[in-house]
Amino acid sequence: MSKILRTNPNPILSAAVEYHGFVYTQGVVARNLDLDIEGQTRDVLDQLDALLEQHGTDNTRLLQAQIWLKDISDRDAMNKLWTAWLPENHAPARACVQAVMADPRILVEIMLVTTK
């Protein structure tokens, strides 16, 4: 039986789960919710880089991304940073939608699936 590796688990979620060479991240939000969409997006992408690195992978191995925005009109600003973060020709399958966030100060949340 393959081992399931859970990173930073708590009673309701893990920061990431690794199984059979796949890494599933939690929905990551900015640490400082006073930042604008650019600041929050940068922070989320930095956190995702660290989380992927912890699992021995990176953004060249992305399979899927789910992105939630508080306001869909922030999509262009977020996409500019997202596109700069992605290596060329490594875009994953992706959904980006507007959502009611758990905290009204959260402007963006991103969840990834990647392989090692």
A tleap script that builds the chain and sets N, CA, C and O, in Angstrom:
source leaprc.protein.ff14SB
mol = sequence {
  NMET SER LYS ILE LEU ARG THR ASN PRO ASN
  PRO ILE LEU SER ALA ALA VAL GLU TYR HIE
  GLY PHE VAL TYR THR GLN GLY VAL VAL ALA
  ARG ASN LEU ASP LEU ASP ILE GLU GLY GLN
  THR ARG ASP VAL LEU ASP GLN LEU ASP ALA
  LEU LEU GLU GLN HIE GLY THR ASP ASN THR
  ARG LEU LEU GLN ALA GLN ILE TRP LEU LYS
  ASP ILE SER ASP ARG ASP ALA MET ASN LYS
  LEU TRP THR ALA TRP LEU PRO GLU ASN HIE
  ALA PRO ALA ARG ALA CYS VAL GLN ALA VAL
  MET ALA ASP PRO ARG ILE LEU VAL GLU ILE
  MET LEU VAL THR THR CLYS
}
set mol.1.N position { 0.850 -1.182 0.000 }
set mol.1.CA position { 0.000 0.000 0.000 }
set mol.1.C position { 0.895 1.243 0.000 }
set mol.1.O position { 1.860 1.306 0.762 }
set mol.2.N position { 0.592 2.209 -0.827 }
set mol.2.CA position { 1.373 3.440 -0.909 }
set mol.2.C position { 1.084 4.344 0.272 }
set mol.2.O position { -0.039 4.420 0.770 }
set mol.3.N position { 2.131 5.023 0.702 }
set mol.3.CA position { 2.013 5.935 1.825 }
set mol.3.C position { 1.419 7.265 1.354 }
set mol.3.O position { 1.751 7.753 0.274 }
set mol.4.N position { 0.549 7.839 2.166 }
set mol.4.CA position { 0.017 9.175 1.924 }
set mol.4.C position { 0.774 10.121 2.839 }
set mol.4.O position { 0.768 9.942 4.057 }
set mol.5.N position { 1.429 11.129 2.265 }
set mol.5.CA position { 2.189 12.112 3.031 }
set mol.5.C position { 1.346 13.371 3.172 }
set mol.5.O position { 0.950 13.979 2.177 }
set mol.6.N position { 1.075 13.756 4.410 }
set mol.6.CA position { 0.290 14.961 4.691 }
set mol.6.C position { 1.214 16.011 5.301 }
set mol.6.O position { 1.885 15.747 6.298 }
set mol.7.N position { 1.249 17.189 4.707 }
set mol.7.CA position { 2.101 18.273 5.175 }
set mol.7.C position { 1.302 19.219 6.057 }
set mol.7.O position { 0.244 19.707 5.661 }
set mol.8.N position { 1.812 19.472 7.251 }
set mol.8.CA position { 1.188 20.394 8.214 }
set mol.8.C position { -0.303 20.118 8.412 }
set mol.8.O position { -1.121 21.025 8.260 }
set mol.9.N position { -0.664 18.883 8.747 }
set mol.9.CA position { -2.090 18.593 8.942 }
set mol.9.C position { -2.629 19.218 10.221 }
set mol.9.O position { -1.910 19.367 11.209 }
set mol.10.N position { -3.898 19.578 10.183 }
set mol.10.CA position { -4.614 20.002 11.384 }
set mol.10.C position { -5.961 19.285 11.348 }
set mol.10.O position { -6.187 18.473 10.451 }
set mol.11.N position { -6.848 19.550 12.278 }
set mol.11.CA position { -8.108 18.789 12.290 }
set mol.11.C position { -8.969 18.920 11.031 }
set mol.11.O position { -9.801 18.050 10.773 }
set mol.12.N position { -8.789 19.996 10.233 }
set mol.12.CA position { -9.669 20.166 9.071 }
set mol.12.C position { -8.983 20.081 7.709 }
set mol.12.O position { -9.660 19.862 6.705 }
set mol.13.N position { -7.662 20.246 7.643 }
set mol.13.CA position { -6.988 20.193 6.345 }
set mol.13.C position { -5.498 20.002 6.517 }
set mol.13.O position { -4.959 20.133 7.616 }
set mol.14.N position { -4.839 19.689 5.412 }
set mol.14.CA position { -3.380 19.638 5.335 }
set mol.14.C position { -2.942 20.696 4.331 }
set mol.14.O position { -3.682 21.019 3.402 }
set mol.15.N position { -1.742 21.235 4.515 }
set mol.15.CA position { -1.225 22.219 3.561 }
set mol.15.C position { -1.060 21.586 2.182 }
set mol.15.O position { -1.264 22.235 1.156 }
set mol.16.N position { -0.687 20.307 2.178 }
set mol.16.CA position { -0.577 19.549 0.932 }
set mol.16.C position { -0.689 18.068 1.264 }
set mol.16.O position { -0.430 17.641 2.389 }
set mol.17.N position { -1.080 17.303 0.260 }
set mol.17.CA position { -1.138 15.848 0.377 }
set mol.17.C position { -0.416 15.271 -0.838 }
set mol.17.O position { -0.689 15.650 -1.977 }
set mol.18.N position { 0.506 14.353 -0.574 }
set mol.18.CA position { 1.253 13.709 -1.649 }
set mol.18.C position { 0.903 12.224 -1.681 }
set mol.18.O position { 0.897 11.550 -0.651 }
set mol.19.N position { 0.610 11.724 -2.895 }
set mol.19.CA position { 0.245 10.320 -3.054 }
set mol.19.C position { 0.570 9.871 -4.471 }
set mol.19.O position { 0.179 10.525 -5.438 }
set mol.20.N position { 1.275 8.772 -4.594 }
set mol.20.CA position { 1.625 8.196 -5.901 }
set mol.20.C position { 2.255 9.224 -6.842 }
set mol.20.O position { 1.972 9.215 -8.040 }
set mol.21.N position { 3.102 10.105 -6.316 }
set mol.21.CA position { 3.791 11.074 -7.156 }
set mol.21.C position { 3.000 12.311 -7.507 }
set mol.21.O position { 3.476 13.160 -8.261 }
set mol.22.N position { 1.795 12.428 -6.970 }
set mol.22.CA position { 0.982 13.626 -7.175 }
set mol.22.C position { 0.975 14.449 -5.892 }
set mol.22.O position { 0.985 13.900 -4.791 }
set mol.23.N position { 0.958 15.762 -6.045 }
set mol.23.CA position { 0.890 16.671 -4.902 }
set mol.23.C position { -0.339 17.552 -5.077 }
set mol.23.O position { -0.509 18.213 -6.101 }
set mol.24.N position { -1.183 17.546 -4.066 }
set mol.24.CA position { -2.415 18.336 -4.042 }
set mol.24.C position { -2.250 19.392 -2.955 }
set mol.24.O position { -2.053 19.049 -1.789 }
set mol.25.N position { -2.326 20.667 -3.318 }
set mol.25.CA position { -2.180 21.701 -2.290 }
set mol.25.C position { -3.539 22.131 -1.754 }
set mol.25.O position { -4.576 21.956 -2.395 }
set mol.26.N position { -3.494 22.688 -0.573 }
set mol.26.CA position { -4.677 23.349 -0.032 }
set mol.26.C position { -4.955 24.596 -0.863 }
set mol.26.O position { -4.126 24.989 -1.683 }
set mol.27.N position { -6.089 25.210 -0.664 }
set mol.27.CA position { -6.325 26.528 -1.220 }
set mol.27.C position { -5.473 27.507 -0.422 }
set mol.27.O position { -5.659 27.650 0.786 }
set mol.28.N position { -4.545 28.181 -1.088 }
set mol.28.CA position { -3.604 29.082 -0.414 }
set mol.28.C position { -4.085 30.516 -0.561 }
set mol.28.O position { -4.437 30.959 -1.654 }
set mol.29.N position { -4.093 31.234 0.558 }
set mol.29.CA position { -4.455 32.657 0.578 }
set mol.29.C position { -3.277 33.451 1.121 }
set mol.29.O position { -2.362 32.889 1.723 }
set mol.30.N position { -3.307 34.748 0.906 }
set mol.30.CA position { -2.229 35.619 1.368 }
set mol.30.C position { -2.153 35.636 2.889 }
set mol.30.O position { -3.162 35.492 3.580 }
set mol.31.N position { -0.949 35.815 3.390 }
set mol.31.CA position { -0.744 35.933 4.838 }
set mol.31.C position { -1.154 37.307 5.332 }
set mol.31.O position { -1.622 37.450 6.461 }
set mol.32.N position { -0.980 38.331 4.482 }
set mol.32.CA position { -1.360 39.701 4.834 }
set mol.32.C position { -2.570 40.083 3.984 }
set mol.32.O position { -2.443 40.360 2.792 }
set mol.33.N position { -3.727 40.093 4.606 }
set mol.33.CA position { -4.967 40.354 3.868 }
set mol.33.C position { -5.231 41.836 3.643 }
set mol.33.O position { -6.257 42.204 3.071 }
set mol.34.N position { -4.314 42.687 4.087 }
set mol.34.CA position { -4.445 44.118 3.815 }
set mol.34.C position { -3.855 44.490 2.456 }
set mol.34.O position { -4.021 45.623 2.003 }
set mol.35.N position { -3.170 43.557 1.803 }
set mol.35.CA position { -2.567 43.820 0.497 }
set mol.35.C position { -3.628 43.889 -0.594 }
set mol.35.O position { -4.724 43.350 -0.445 }
set mol.36.N position { -3.283 44.569 -1.707 }
set mol.36.CA position { -4.176 44.608 -2.867 }
set mol.36.C position { -4.052 43.295 -3.637 }
set mol.36.O position { -3.335 42.390 -3.209 }
set mol.37.N position { -4.745 43.185 -4.767 }
set mol.37.CA position { -4.759 41.927 -5.517 }
set mol.37.C position { -3.357 41.527 -5.968 }
set mol.37.O position { -3.017 40.344 -5.938 }
set mol.38.N position { -2.542 42.490 -6.385 }
set mol.38.CA position { -1.184 42.153 -6.805 }
set mol.38.C position { -0.366 41.620 -5.637 }
set mol.38.O position { 0.322 40.608 -5.769 }
set mol.39.N position { -0.439 42.289 -4.507 }
set mol.39.CA position { 0.313 41.850 -3.331 }
set mol.39.C position { -0.133 40.485 -2.839 }
set mol.39.O position { 0.694 39.637 -2.505 }
set mol.40.N position { -1.450 40.274 -2.796 }
set mol.40.CA position { -1.947 38.975 -2.346 }
set mol.40.C position { -1.557 37.871 -3.325 }
set mol.40.O position { -1.169 36.780 -2.907 }
set mol.41.N position { -1.656 38.146 -4.614 }
set mol.41.CA position { -1.293 37.126 -5.606 }
set mol.41.C position { 0.180 36.770 -5.500 }
set mol.41.O position { 0.529 35.590 -5.529 }
set mol.42.N position { 1.053 37.765 -5.377 }
set mol.42.CA position { 2.490 37.498 -5.228 }
set mol.42.C position { 2.752 36.609 -4.018 }
set mol.42.O position { 3.510 35.643 -4.096 }
set mol.43.N position { 2.114 36.949 -2.896 }
set mol.43.CA position { 2.324 36.176 -1.673 }
set mol.43.C position { 1.827 34.743 -1.836 }
set mol.43.O position { 2.499 33.804 -1.410 }
set mol.44.N position { 0.673 34.569 -2.441 }
set mol.44.CA position { 0.137 33.222 -2.659 }
set mol.44.C position { 1.089 32.414 -3.544 }
set mol.44.O position { 1.373 31.255 -3.240 }
set mol.45.N position { 1.577 32.999 -4.619 }
set mol.45.CA position { 2.492 32.283 -5.514 }
set mol.45.C position { 3.802 31.945 -4.810 }
set mol.45.O position { 4.359 30.869 -5.028 }
set mol.46.N position { 4.301 32.854 -3.967 }
set mol.46.CA position { 5.508 32.568 -3.178 }
set mol.46.C position { 5.275 31.387 -2.239 }
set mol.46.O position { 6.130 30.511 -2.111 }
set mol.47.N position { 4.118 31.366 -1.584 }
set mol.47.CA position { 3.799 30.255 -0.686 }
set mol.47.C position { 3.683 28.941 -1.458 }
set mol.47.O position { 4.140 27.898 -0.991 }
set mol.48.N position { 3.077 28.999 -2.630 }
set mol.48.CA position { 2.953 27.789 -3.444 }
set mol.48.C position { 4.322 27.290 -3.902 }
set mol.48.O position { 4.568 26.084 -3.905 }
set mol.49.N position { 5.213 28.201 -4.287 }
set mol.49.CA position { 6.577 27.797 -4.642 }
set mol.49.C position { 7.224 27.026 -3.497 }
set mol.49.O position { 7.816 25.968 -3.709 }
set mol.50.N position { 7.108 27.560 -2.282 }
set mol.50.CA position { 7.717 26.916 -1.114 }
set mol.50.C position { 7.085 25.555 -0.837 }
set mol.50.O position { 7.786 24.596 -0.514 }
set mol.51.N position { 5.781 25.473 -0.961 }
set mol.51.CA position { 5.074 24.220 -0.704 }
set mol.51.C position { 5.451 23.157 -1.741 }
set mol.51.O position { 5.682 21.998 -1.395 }
set mol.52.N position { 5.512 23.557 -3.000 }
set mol.52.CA position { 5.911 22.614 -4.046 }
set mol.52.C position { 7.357 22.162 -3.847 }
set mol.52.O position { 7.670 20.982 -4.009 }
set mol.53.N position { 8.229 23.093 -3.497 }
set mol.53.CA position { 9.634 22.752 -3.253 }
set mol.53.C position { 9.755 21.747 -2.105 }
set mol.53.O position { 10.560 20.818 -2.162 }
set mol.54.N position { 8.960 21.942 -1.086 }
set mol.54.CA position { 8.960 21.028 0.060 }
set mol.54.C position { 8.628 19.596 -0.376 }
set mol.54.O position { 9.047 18.631 0.264 }
set mol.55.N position { 7.881 19.470 -1.457 }
set mol.55.CA position { 7.496 18.153 -1.969 }
set mol.55.C position { 8.341 17.717 -3.167 }
set mol.55.O position { 8.014 16.737 -3.837 }
set mol.56.N position { 9.415 18.436 -3.432 }
set mol.56.CA position { 10.325 18.031 -4.492 }
set mol.56.C position { 9.805 18.259 -5.894 }
set mol.56.O position { 10.148 17.521 -6.818 }
set mol.57.N position { 8.975 19.283 -6.057 }
set mol.57.CA position { 8.449 19.601 -7.378 }
set mol.57.C position { 8.428 21.116 -7.554 }
set mol.57.O position { 8.875 21.851 -6.673 }
set mol.58.N position { 7.916 21.578 -8.677 }
set mol.58.CA position { 7.865 23.023 -8.922 }
set mol.58.C position { 6.787 23.333 -9.964 }
set mol.58.O position { 6.032 22.456 -10.384 }
set mol.59.N position { 6.737 24.597 -10.364 }
set mol.59.CA position { 5.657 25.019 -11.261 }
set mol.59.C position { 5.841 24.569 -12.715 }
set mol.59.O position { 5.017 24.904 -13.565 }
set mol.60.N position { 6.889 23.828 -13.010 }
set mol.60.CA position { 7.007 23.217 -14.342 }
set mol.60.C position { 6.246 21.899 -14.416 }
set mol.60.O position { 6.127 21.314 -15.493 }
set mol.61.N position { 5.729 21.425 -13.285 }
set mol.61.CA position { 5.071 20.117 -13.206 }
set mol.61.C position { 3.578 20.238 -12.889 }
set mol.61.O position { 2.946 19.261 -12.488 }
set mol.62.N position { 3.019 21.434 -13.068 }
set mol.62.CA position { 1.611 21.661 -12.747 }
set mol.62.C position { 0.691 20.895 -13.690 }
set mol.62.O position { 0.918 20.833 -14.898 }
set mol.63.N position { -0.343 20.319 -13.111 }
set mol.63.CA position { -1.369 19.644 -13.896 }
set mol.63.C position { -2.666 20.440 -13.917 }
set mol.63.O position { -3.319 20.556 -14.954 }
set mol.64.N position { -3.034 20.987 -12.762 }
set mol.64.CA position { -4.321 21.674 -12.637 }
set mol.64.C position { -4.205 22.811 -11.630 }
set mol.64.O position { -3.472 22.716 -10.646 }
set mol.65.N position { -4.940 23.887 -11.894 }
set mol.65.CA position { -5.031 25.008 -10.959 }
set mol.65.C position { -6.487 25.422 -10.832 }
set mol.65.O position { -7.227 25.475 -11.814 }
set mol.66.N position { -6.874 25.710 -9.609 }
set mol.66.CA position { -8.187 26.287 -9.339 }
set mol.66.C position { -7.936 27.625 -8.659 }
set mol.66.O position { -7.216 27.705 -7.663 }
set mol.67.N position { -8.534 28.667 -9.204 }
set mol.67.CA position { -8.321 30.019 -8.690 }
set mol.67.C position { -9.671 30.642 -8.389 }
set mol.67.O position { -10.576 30.642 -9.223 }
set mol.68.N position { -9.786 31.173 -7.179 }
set mol.68.CA position { -10.993 31.874 -6.766 }
set mol.68.C position { -10.634 33.334 -6.536 }
set mol.68.O position { -9.655 33.644 -5.857 }
set mol.69.N position { -11.432 34.223 -7.107 }
set mol.69.CA position { -11.257 35.662 -6.929 }
set mol.69.C position { -12.485 36.230 -6.236 }
set mol.69.O position { -13.617 35.846 -6.533 }
set mol.70.N position { -12.249 37.141 -5.316 }
set mol.70.CA position { -13.377 37.818 -4.677 }
set mol.70.C position { -14.141 38.625 -5.719 }
set mol.70.O position { -15.371 38.665 -5.710 }
set mol.71.N position { -13.394 39.267 -6.617 }
set mol.71.CA position { -13.985 40.118 -7.652 }
set mol.71.C position { -13.372 39.727 -8.998 }
set mol.71.O position { -12.170 39.898 -9.200 }
set mol.72.N position { -14.172 39.215 -9.901 }
set mol.72.CA position { -13.665 38.733 -11.187 }
set mol.72.C position { -12.999 39.851 -11.994 }
set mol.72.O position { -12.223 39.571 -12.909 }
set mol.73.N position { -13.292 41.106 -11.668 }
set mol.73.CA position { -12.625 42.213 -12.370 }
set mol.73.C position { -11.137 42.285 -12.013 }
set mol.73.O position { -10.390 43.013 -12.666 }
set mol.74.N position { -10.695 41.550 -10.997 }
set mol.74.CA position { -9.266 41.462 -10.653 }
set mol.74.C position { -8.535 40.412 -11.495 }
set mol.74.O position { -7.329 40.224 -11.339 }
set mol.75.N position { -9.254 39.734 -12.379 }
set mol.75.CA position { -8.659 38.634 -13.141 }
set mol.75.C position { -7.459 39.072 -13.973 }
set mol.75.O position { -6.449 38.369 -14.008 }
set mol.76.N position { -7.549 40.216 -14.642 }
set mol.76.CA position { -6.428 40.660 -15.478 }
set mol.76.C position { -5.180 40.920 -14.645 }
set mol.76.O position { -4.080 40.532 -15.040 }
set mol.77.N position { -5.339 41.574 -13.497 }
set mol.77.CA position { -4.194 41.855 -12.625 }
set mol.77.C position { -3.585 40.553 -12.102 }
set mol.77.O position { -2.363 40.403 -12.080 }
set mol.78.N position { -4.431 39.619 -11.685 }
set mol.78.CA position { -3.944 38.329 -11.200 }
set mol.78.C position { -3.287 37.556 -12.342 }
set mol.78.O position { -2.221 36.970 -12.156 }
set mol.79.N position { -3.916 37.549 -13.533 }
set mol.79.CA position { -3.370 36.816 -14.676 }
set mol.79.C position { -1.992 37.324 -15.084 }
set mol.79.O position { -1.148 36.537 -15.514 }
set mol.80.N position { -1.754 38.616 -14.958 }
set mol.80.CA position { -0.444 39.177 -15.300 }
set mol.80.C position { 0.638 38.542 -14.426 }
set mol.80.O position { 1.694 38.153 -14.925 }
set mol.81.N position { 0.375 38.439 -13.130 }
set mol.81.CA position { 1.345 37.834 -12.212 }
set mol.81.C position { 1.413 36.321 -12.402 }
set mol.81.O position { 2.497 35.739 -12.361 }
set mol.82.N position { 0.275 35.687 -12.607 }
set mol.82.CA position { 0.214 34.242 -12.841 }
set mol.82.C position { 1.044 33.871 -14.070 }
set mol.82.O position { 1.836 32.930 -14.032 }
set mol.83.N position { 0.856 34.617 -15.155 }
set mol.83.CA position { 1.572 34.346 -16.402 }
set mol.83.C position { 3.073 34.544 -16.234 }
set mol.83.O position { 3.864 33.770 -16.773 }
set mol.84.N position { 3.470 35.574 -15.491 }
set mol.84.CA position { 4.893 35.809 -15.235 }
set mol.84.C position { 5.488 34.687 -14.380 }
set mol.84.O position { 6.664 34.353 -14.524 }
set mol.85.N position { 4.681 34.109 -13.495 }
set mol.85.CA position { 5.138 33.040 -12.595 }
set mol.85.C position { 5.294 31.709 -13.328 }
set mol.85.O position { 6.182 30.920 -13.006 }
set mol.86.N position { 4.435 31.463 -14.309 }
set mol.86.CA position { 4.472 30.186 -15.035 }
set mol.86.C position { 5.637 30.142 -16.019 }
set mol.86.O position { 5.866 31.104 -16.751 }
set mol.87.N position { 6.373 29.034 -16.041 }
set mol.87.CA position { 7.366 28.877 -17.099 }
set mol.87.C position { 6.651 28.778 -18.455 }
set mol.87.O position { 5.537 28.261 -18.541 }
set mol.88.N position { 7.292 29.271 -19.493 }
set mol.88.CA position { 6.682 29.256 -20.821 }
set mol.88.C position { 6.307 27.835 -21.233 }
set mol.88.O position { 7.078 26.896 -21.038 }
set mol.89.N position { 5.130 27.694 -21.798 }
set mol.89.CA position { 4.596 26.414 -22.280 }
set mol.89.C position { 4.356 25.384 -21.175 }
set mol.89.O position { 4.390 24.180 -21.430 }
set mol.90.N position { 4.116 25.851 -19.953 }
set mol.90.CA position { 3.846 24.941 -18.835 }
set mol.90.C position { 2.517 25.262 -18.150 }
set mol.90.O position { 2.347 24.954 -16.971 }
set mol.91.N position { 1.589 25.865 -18.858 }
set mol.91.CA position { 0.297 26.206 -18.249 }
set mol.91.C position { -0.498 24.935 -17.941 }
set mol.91.O position { -0.572 24.033 -18.776 }
set mol.92.N position { -1.090 24.862 -16.751 }
set mol.92.CA position { -1.915 23.705 -16.400 }
set mol.92.C position { -3.345 23.876 -16.907 }
set mol.92.O position { -3.716 24.942 -17.398 }
set mol.93.N position { -4.135 22.825 -16.786 }
set mol.93.CA position { -5.583 22.987 -16.924 }
set mol.93.C position { -6.000 23.907 -15.777 }
set mol.93.O position { -5.466 23.794 -14.674 }
set mol.94.N position { -6.951 24.818 -16.022 }
set mol.94.CA position { -7.235 25.824 -15.002 }
set mol.94.C position { -8.675 26.282 -15.043 }
set mol.94.O position { -9.300 26.352 -16.101 }
set mol.95.N position { -9.189 26.592 -13.859 }
set mol.95.CA position { -10.472 27.276 -13.719 }
set mol.95.C position { -10.225 28.512 -12.872 }
set mol.95.O position { -9.444 28.474 -11.921 }
set mol.96.N position { -10.889 29.606 -13.216 }
set mol.96.CA position { -10.783 30.846 -12.447 }
set mol.96.C position { -12.188 31.420 -12.345 }
set mol.96.O position { -12.800 31.766 -13.355 }
set mol.97.N position { -12.696 31.520 -11.120 }
set mol.97.CA position { -14.067 31.964 -10.911 }
set mol.97.C position { -14.145 33.003 -9.801 }
set mol.97.O position { -13.241 33.125 -8.975 }
set mol.98.N position { -15.228 33.736 -9.801 }
set mol.98.CA position { -15.528 34.653 -8.701 }
set mol.98.C position { -16.210 33.852 -7.601 }
set mol.98.O position { -17.021 32.968 -7.876 }
set mol.99.N position { -15.873 34.172 -6.345 }
set mol.99.CA position { -16.432 33.414 -5.228 }
set mol.99.C position { -16.605 34.303 -4.001 }
set mol.99.O position { -15.920 35.313 -3.840 }
set mol.100.N position { -17.526 33.906 -3.151 }
set mol.100.CA position { -17.657 34.530 -1.838 }
set mol.100.C position { -16.588 33.887 -0.965 }
set mol.100.O position { -16.610 32.677 -0.741 }
set mol.101.N position { -15.660 34.691 -0.475 }
set mol.101.CA position { -14.532 34.173 0.290 }
set mol.101.C position { -14.889 33.996 1.766 }
set mol.101.O position { -15.812 34.632 2.275 }
set mol.102.N position { -14.146 33.124 2.442 }
set mol.102.CA position { -14.377 32.852 3.864 }
set mol.102.C position { -14.150 34.093 4.721 }
set mol.102.O position { -14.808 34.271 5.746 }
set mol.103.N position { -13.225 34.945 4.306 }
set mol.103.CA position { -12.947 36.224 4.962 }
set mol.103.C position { -13.064 37.281 3.866 }
set mol.103.O position { -12.437 37.131 2.818 }
set mol.104.N position { -13.834 38.328 4.067 }
set mol.104.CA position { -14.041 39.314 2.994 }
set mol.104.C position { -12.775 40.051 2.556 }
set mol.104.O position { -12.781 40.712 1.517 }
set mol.105.N position { -11.703 39.950 3.320 }
set mol.105.CA position { -10.438 40.595 2.933 }
set mol.105.C position { -9.627 39.735 1.968 }
set mol.105.O position { -8.689 40.228 1.343 }
set mol.106.N position { -9.979 38.456 1.841 }
set mol.106.CA position { -9.276 37.566 0.906 }
set mol.106.C position { -9.697 37.936 -0.515 }
set mol.106.O position { -10.883 37.922 -0.845 }
set mol.107.N position { -8.713 38.267 -1.350 }
set mol.107.CA position { -8.988 38.651 -2.734 }
set mol.107.C position { -8.726 37.523 -3.724 }
set mol.107.O position { -9.311 37.499 -4.807 }
set mol.108.N position { -7.846 36.583 -3.355 }
set mol.108.CA position { -7.487 35.484 -4.252 }
set mol.108.C position { -7.132 34.252 -3.423 }
set mol.108.O position { -6.538 34.355 -2.350 }
set mol.109.N position { -7.505 33.098 -3.939 }
set mol.109.CA position { -7.134 31.810 -3.344 }
set mol.109.C position { -6.792 30.872 -4.496 }
set mol.109.O position { -7.520 30.798 -5.486 }
set mol.110.N position { -5.674 30.156 -4.357 }
set mol.110.CA position { -5.217 29.266 -5.428 }
set mol.110.C position { -4.911 27.885 -4.856 }
set mol.110.O position { -4.279 27.754 -3.808 }
set mol.111.N position { -5.372 26.861 -5.567 }
set mol.111.CA position { -5.128 25.468 -5.203 }
set mol.111.C position { -4.551 24.759 -6.425 }
set mol.111.O position { -5.040 24.943 -7.539 }
set mol.112.N position { -3.515 23.952 -6.219 }
set mol.112.CA position { -2.822 23.297 -7.324 }
set mol.112.C position { -2.806 21.780 -7.185 }
set mol.112.O position { -2.884 21.234 -6.085 }
set mol.113.N position { -2.705 21.120 -8.325 }
set mol.113.CA position { -2.361 19.703 -8.394 }
set mol.113.C position { -1.131 19.633 -9.289 }
set mol.113.O position { -1.112 20.201 -10.381 }
set mol.114.N position { -0.111 18.937 -8.818 }
set mol.114.CA position { 1.114 18.798 -9.592 }
set mol.114.C position { 1.629 17.371 -9.476 }
set mol.114.O position { 1.136 16.583 -8.670 }
set mol.115.N position { 2.597 17.062 -10.271 }
set mol.115.CA position { 3.248 15.764 -10.194 }
set mol.115.C position { 4.721 15.985 -9.889 }
set mol.115.O position { 5.249 17.083 -10.066 }
set mol.116.N position { 5.358 14.953 -9.439 }
set mol.116.CA position { 6.779 15.079 -9.081 }
set mol.116.C position { 7.666 14.813 -10.280 }
set mol.116.O position { 8.891 14.874 -10.167 }
savepdb mol mol.pdb
quit
